Amino acid sequence: MTRRSNGTRGRVASLRASRRGMERLRQLAILAILSIGAIAMILPFEWMIATSLSRAANVGMPLYPRFWPPDPSFFNYMVALTNLPILRFYLNSVIVVGATTVGYLFFSSLTGYAFAKGRFPGRNILFIAFLVTLLVPFEMRMIPLYSLMRDLHLNNTLAALIVPFLVGGFGTFLMRQYITTIPDDLVDAARLDGAGEFAIYRHVILPLCGPVLAALAVINIIWRWNDVVWPLLAVSDRSNYTVTLGLAFAARGSQGIYVGVALATAVLAVLPVVVIYIILQRHIVRGITLTGIKG
């Protein structure tokens, strides 16, 4: 009996060791795949930054990517900052992104609260109808939206870049999914204490929605900061150009033949978004992950 027991224990230990080995191999394979994907995503940005620091890149495009410039300098950035009203472009982008983000968070969280905790007939049907708007590509809505802005006399103003994006189906869906995870007892207790719906939204719901609000804020910032198509259609006055639109025209224009200067303008355009994402990436992952817990 003792020999059989020892043999059984040995087989169990061997099986556990084999499983641990397989688990390590699986984790190493996942790590290798993720590392390859990360390198594939990072290398183009690193090459862009290196080329933007090379003055020789304006003479001719390097035949192969260099990840360290042979003549590092900030000459290309000085040219971009001197030849373009980039501070004005940045100011316009900050105004547009700031206003749309505040409005997007407010209206999305408010409608998300109504669909998650509200008590009114047809709630689910209205929510589905609201989500159907996500199936309509923006390219199909651009011309009617442009006509609406024209009728409101908002074309060629920063308001035309702000008003259409104060609320959206994606933000409402994300907020509704997250607010659904908040216990109904908290809302019911506030109602029993005589709190109104907006007071419940302000003092109960919003303080608990920090992660998803941070995630939604960064997503909206990236969308609005990188948007070129709608500003190109809605704005024609150069004084109202955003960073991406102004630098896109610069890259197509006189600076387009200077590769180093063109890439320097590209770095200036994406740098703020990269910094914001790095700072808030923890909140983004947590907010998006928690929205799938329930709903």
N, C-alpha and C positions, 0 to 999 in steps of 0.2 A: 504493500500500500504506500509505503514511504517513497519507494522508487517511482511508482506511478504518479504520486503527488508532485514529486520534484520534476518529473518529466513534463507534467501539465503546466506547472509554473514556468518552466523554461520555455515552453512553446508560447505561452501567453506573453512572457517578457520579450521573446523574439518578435512576436507579432506587433507588440506595442512599439518596439524599436523600429520595425519596418514602417509602421504608420507614421512615426515621427520623422523618419527619413523622407518619406513621400511628401509629408507636409512641408518640410524644409525645401525640397525640390520645387514644389508648387509655388511657394513664396518667392524663391529665387527666380523662377520663370516669370512670375508676375512683376517682380522688381525689374528684371531685364527688359520686359516689354514696355513698362512705364518709363524706364530710363531712356530707351530708344525714342519713344514718343516725345518725351520732354526735350531731348537733344534736337530732334527734328523741328520742334516748335521754337526753340531758343536760338538756334544757329542763324536763321535769316535775320532776326533782330540784331544779333551780335555783329553780323556782317554789315547790316545797314549802319549801325553806329560807327564801326571801324571805317567804312567808306566815307561817312559824313565828316570824319576827322582828317581825311586825306585831301590835301590841296591838289595833289597830282591827279585825283580822280576827275577833276574838271577838264583835264586835257584829253583823257581817254578812259573809257570804262575798263577796269582790270579784266584781263583774260580769264582769270580764275579768282574765286573769292579769297580775300585776305582778311584774317581775323585780328590783325593788328596793322594799323596804317604805317607805311614806310616813312611818312613825314607828318607825324601827329601835330595838329594845330587846330585852333578854333576859327580859322579864317572863314570857312564856309558858313558858320553860324553868325559871324560878324556881318557877312554879306547879306544873309537872309534877314537879319534884324535891321540892317540899314536900308535895304531896298524895299521893305514891306512895312506897312503900318500894322505890324503884328500885335502890338499892344492893344490896338483898337479891335483887332480880330479876337484876341483873348477876352477882352472885356465883353464883347457881344456874346461869345460862347458862354462865359460865366453867367451873364444875365439870363440867357435862354435856358441853359442847363439848370441853374438854380431855381428859376421860376417854374419850369416844367417838373422838376423833381419834387418841390414842395407841393405843387398842385396834384401831381400824380400820387404821391403818398397819401395826401389828405383824402382825395375822392376815392381812391382805390380802397383804402382802409375803411372809409365810411360805407361804401357800397358792399364791401366784403362783410362788414359787421351786419348790415341789413340782411344779406342773403344767408349768413351763418346763424344768427340769433333772432332775426326778425320773425314776427308772427303775423303773416298776412296771406290771404288766399292767392294761389298761383305763384308762390315763391320759387318753386323748383322749375316751373315752366319758364318764368322770366329769366332765371339764371341760365338755363340752357339756351334761350334766345340770345342772351347777352354773350355767351361763349361762341355762338355761331359767327359773330363778327370776327373771331380769330381765323376763320376759314377764308375770309376775303383778303386777298393780297393787297398790300398798300398801293401797288402800282395801279390797281383797278379803282382805287378811291382817290387818287391824286387829282385827277381833272375835276371831279365834282367838288372836292375839297378846295381846290384852287378857285373854282367859281364861287363857292361860299365865302371865301376870304375876300374875293373881289367885291361881292355884293355888300359885305360888311365894311368895305373900304379899309381893310387891314393889309392888303398886299403891299409888298416892299417895305414892311415894317417888322420889327422884332416880334410884335404881337402875333404875326402870321406864323412865326416859328414856335410860339408858345401855346396859343389857345387850342390847336387841334390835338395836343398831346397832354392835356391836363388829366385825362382819364383814359383807361384802356381795358380791354378784356383780360389780358394776361395779368395785369396788376390786381384786378378784382378777383380773378380765380385764385391767385397765389394767396391773397389776404383771406379770402373765404376759407380756403383749405386750412390755413393756420388758425384762424379764429375758431373754427369748428372744434379744435383740440382743447380750447379753454372750457373748463367745466361750466355747465349751465347753472350750477348752484350759485356761482359767484354773481351771475347776471340776475338770477331770480331773487337773491338776497338784496341786491341793490334796488330792484323794483319794489320789493316789499318795504324798503326803507323810504320809498317815495321819490327815488331818483328818476329823472327823465331819461329818455333814450340817448340824447346827446351827452348828458352827464355820465351815463354808464359808459358810453363810447370813450369819453375823455378821461375818466378817472379809473376805469376798470380795464377796458380793452387795450387802449394804447400803451399803458405801462408794461403790459405783458407781450407786446408785439415787437420788442426791440430787434431781435435777430432777423425776422422776416422783413421788417422795415429797412434795415441796413442792407439786406440782400437786394430788395427791390430798388432801393436808392442807387446802388452801384450799377445794377442792370440798366436802369433808366439813364444814368449819367453816361454809360458807354454808348447806348443807343443814340442819345441826342448829341453827344460830342462828336461821334463819328458820322453823323448823318450828313450826306452831301446832296442826295437827290432832291429832297423836299426844299432845302434852302436854295438850291439852284433854280427851282421852279418858282418859288414864292418871293425871292429877293433878287433885285437887279442893281440896287444901289450899293456900291462898294463899301460905303460906310456902315452897311448893315451885314456885311459878310461875317460868317463865323470862321473859326480857325481852319477847319477842314476845307471849307469852300474857298477861302482866300488862298490857302496854300495849294489847293488843287489848281486854281487858275494860275498861280505863280509857277507851278511845275510845268504847266502846259505852255506858258508864255516864255518870256526872255530867259528865265532860269532853267527851262527845260533842257537846254543843251549842256548845262553844267551839272553833271551827275552828283558831285559832292554837295553842291548847294541844294539840289533837289532833295537829296536824302537828309540833309540837315533840317530842311523844313518839315520833312516827314517825322523826324525824331521830335521836333518841337511840337508837332500835332499830337503824337501818341503818348508823350511823356507824362502829362498830367493824369491820363486815364490809368496808365500802368502804376503810377504811384498810389492812386486812390485804391486800386484793386489790391495791391500788396498790403496796404494798411488794413483794409476791411475784409480780406479774403476769409478769415475765420468766421466772421458773421455771415458771409455769403453762403458758405458751405452749410453752416448750422441752420440758417433760415430756410434754405431750399430743402434740406434733409427733413426738417420737422414738419414741413407742409404735407409730407406723404404719410404721416403717422395715422391719420384718420380722415375720412371724408369721402 
